[in-house]
Amino acid sequence: MCLYINAEEHELGDLGEPANYKVALLDPESNKWLNYMNVKMQSMKDNEVWDLVDLPPNGKTVGSKWLFKKKTDMDGDVHTYKARLMPKGYTQTLGIDYEETFSPFADIRAI
């Protein structure tokens, strides 16, 4: 028995998404990236995502990194620019910087 699969080869291509904040600022479309970053920051502020606190003596902050993504339609045309601020949690040490972890996702049985 033979199985023939007809498949089209599509090249995903490079959408030119910035690798980091500095690259986003130098990008020809930097105004779009900066606009969405401001929208995202305002949304986090409005939703009270964080509290400003004094850093305790010998305290350590967790850095963050902006991730950038272009969303395309079926034809491959860019229709949305996305930016996401991600904490660098891998810089923390269990027992020193935090005591426990949890997943922000609900178990399907609990829903």
Secondary structure, 3 states (H helix, E strand, C coil): CCCCCCCCCCCCCCCCCCCCHHHHHHCCCHHHHHHHHHHHHHHHHHCCCCCCCCCCCCCCCCCEEEEEEEEECCCCCEEEEEEEEEECHHHCCECCCECCCCCCCCCHHHC
